[in-house]
């Protein structure tokens, strides 16, 4: 059994990463495992430790960073979020292809530690379409919408840091393209093994 791949998927808020990922995860032949992140934020109602997140104290998280046990991490709105290295390696050693849905900055950290990671950036058909999707949620005040759009603009400037760029104009098509990318990488890995 060969070691599984490490796949990173990023893209601006509202681009539909989660929806594309849900479609891709349906294909059992891809042997995908979604990475569970570690966080210092409080558990919300209905969330399960080890399923939604690994919930830890700030001290535990900072110790994991000091000990080099985080594949990537960031602080966001006063809480840490990150990917525990041991968890990812355990899954990969079991032959699973581990997929991370993380921010651009996290992807750059992963690439430093794992240059062979397969990086996929999901883009909207246009910035106007992205804005329409974000506004269509009707869940956030104008100030937050403007922050998301500004962040999306800066993230779009980073897409040249990714090996693959996939446009999410059609969820099923985008998922099919991501699946083909993963399948090809699996075939390459098999030939090397």
N, C-alpha and C positions, 0 to 999 in steps of 0.2 A: 504494500500500500504506500503510495507516494504522499508526500506532504501536500496539504491543501494550499490553494492560492489565497492571497490576501487582496481583496478588492475594496477600493474606496470610491464611494459615490458622493458627489457634492453638487451644489447648484444653489442659486438664490432662493430665498423664501418665496413660496407660492408657485414654484416651477413644476411641482408635482412629483418630486423625488420619491416620496412615500408611496404614492399611487403606482408609479412605475415599478418600484421595488416590490410591492405586493404582488404584481403580475409576474415578475421574474421569479419570485420565491415559489410560485405554484409549480414550476418545472423541477420535479424531484431529481431528474437526471443530472442537474447541475450541482447536486450535493452542497447546497448553500446552507450556511448557518449565519443568522443575523447576530452581530456582536452586541452584547448587552454592555451599556456604558456604566461607569461608576459616577456617583454624584454626591455632593454634600447637601443638596437641597432636601427639604422635608418630604417624606412620602405623602402622596396625595391619596385620597379615599379610593379604594379599589386597586391601587398599585401593589405589586408583589415584589418583594426583594428577590433579586436574582432572575426575575422575568422582565420587569419594566426597566429596572436599574439595579445596580448594587448600591445600596444606600449606606454611606459611611460618614463618620465625623470628619470635620475639617482637619483635625490632627492626623487621623488615619490616612486621609488623602495626601496631605503634605508629606507624610512619611513615605508613602508609596512613590511619590515623585522623587524624593531624596534618594530612595533605594533603586531608582531606575526601573521601577515596575510599571510605568505607564508608557504605552505606545505613543499616545498623544494626549494632550489635555489643554483646557482653556478655562478661564474664569469668566463667567457671564452673569450679570445682575447679582453679584455678591456670592455666587456659588460656583464651585468647581464642577466640571464635567470632563470625563476622559475615558479612554479605552485601556482596561487592564491588560497588560502584556501576557501574563501567565494564562489568562482565560483564552485569549486569541491563539496562543501557541498550542494549548491543550487541544482545541478544536482542530487546528491545522494538522497537528500530529496524528489526529484520528482520521485524517483524510478529507476533512470537510473544507469547503471553500468559504472562507469567512468574509462577510461583507459588512463594511462600516458605512453608515450614512452620517458624515461629519462635515464640519465647516472647512472652508479653504485653508485656514491657518492650521487646523489639525492635519489636513492632508499633507501640507508641507513638512510637518513634523514626522509624519509616517514615512514620507519619501526619503528623509534623511536617514532613518533607521532601517527601512526596508525598501531599497531602491528598485526591487523587482515587483513592488506592489502595482496592481492594475488600477489605474486611476481613470475615473469616468466623470465627466462634468456634464450635468444636464442643463440645457439652455432652453429658454422660452422661444417661440417663433419670432417674437419681437418684444421690446420693452413695453410697448403699448398693451400687448396681450398680457404680459406679466402684471402690469398695473391693474388691468381689468380683473384678473384672477384674484389679486390681493383685495381689491375693493369689493369683489363679489362675495367674499367671505362675510362681509358686514359684521365683523367681530372686533374691529379695532378703531380707535379714534384717529383722526386725520394726522396728528403728530406722529403716531406709531407707523402709519402707512408711509409717510414721508421718510421716516428713518429706514424702513424696510427697502424702499425704492432706492435710497442713497446707497445703502449697503449692497444692494443687488448690482448697482452700477459699478462699484469698486470690485465686487467679486467677479463680474464679467471680464474685467481686465486681467484676471488671473487664469483664464481658461487655457492659456498657452502652457501652463505648468502641468497640464493633464495629458495623458497618453491618448485619450479618446474624448470626443465631444459629441453628445447625442442631443438632438432637438426633440423636445416633447411637444409636438404639434398634435400627435395622436398617441394616446397612452399605449395601446396595443402594439403599434409600430415601434415606439421607443423601447418598450419592454422586449420586443423581438430582437432589436438591434443589440441591446445590452446582453441578452441571452447568447447571441451569436459571438459577441466579443468574449464572453466567459468561456463558451464551448471551444473556441479557437485557442484560447490561452491554456485550457485543460489539455487539448491535443498537443500543443507545444511542450507542455510540462511532461506529458507521457513519453514523448520522443526523447527528451533529455534523460529521463529516468532509466 
